[in-house]
Amino acid sequence: KNDSDTYTCDIGDAQSRAKLVVQELPVLFKQELQNEEAKEGKQIKLTCELSKPDTPVKWMKGDTVLYASEKYEFKQHGTVAELIIRDVKSIDS
């Protein structure tokens, strides 16, 4: 996408210009989240893989956006996004 711009070719006094517009491919899931079970008080990791590296993700529980805290930790390595939930309780289901 950042290659989109106007390009020129100069030969002496003559010049040719062209505009390049790069259409980004949509980000897709290469691997979706999987259902998990955990014992109360344990830690669980939810993982998904995206088609593009370092794509920003938003983690949600139902309709509630999650934020990093002592309870929730987010990690992202290239195309892999992880949510770590610590000290799981029944309300985390």
N, C-alpha and C positions, 0 to 999 in steps of 0.2 A: 504494500500500500504506500509506503514512504518513497517508492520510486516514481509515483505519480508526479508529473511536473511538465514543464515545457522544455523541449530539447531543440537545440539549434545545430546546424552544420554550416560553417563559414568557409567560403573559398574566395579569397580576395574581397572584392566589393559585393559579391553575391551571398545571399544567406537563405537558408531554408529552415522552416520551423515546423515542429509537430508537437501536439499535446498528447501525452500518454496518461491514460486513466487506468489504473489497476483495480480490478474488481476483486475484493477479498472473498475467499471461500468461507462459507459458514463454519463455525466451530461445531463439531459433532462429538458424540461420545463414542470412543473406541471400546471402552468397557464401562458399563453402567454400574451404579451402586448395587450391591447384593444384600438381601435380607440377612440379618445377623441375630444371634442370641448371645446374651452375656449374663453371668451371675451378678447379682446385686453387689455393689462395692468394688467390682472389677473395672478395668479399663477396656474400651473397645475402640477399634480403628475402622472407619468407613473410608473406602477408596474408590475413586473413579479415574478413568483415563480419557483424556481429550485428544482431539485430532491435531491441535496446535499447542506447542509448548508455551508455558508461562502466560496462559490465558487467565485473566482474573475470574475467579469464581465467587459465588455468594452461597454460603451454607444457610439452610433454613430448617427449622423444626416446625412442621405444619406451615402456618402463615407467618411465623416469627423468624426474623433474621437473627442469626447467631453472631456473636462477637467474641473475640479472643478473651479468655478469662482463665481463672484457675480450673474451671470446669471444662472449657473447650479450647483446643489447640488446633491451629490450621497449619498444614505443611503443603508445599508445592515443589515438586522436583520435575522440571521439564513439563511433560504432558500428564504427570500423575498428581492428582489433588487428594489430600487426606484430611479427614476430620477425626481428631482423637477426643473421645469423651471420657473423662475421668470420673471415678467413683459413681458408676451408673446406679440409678434408682429406678423404681417402677415407673415414676413419672417421666422418665426419659424415653419410654416406649413410644 
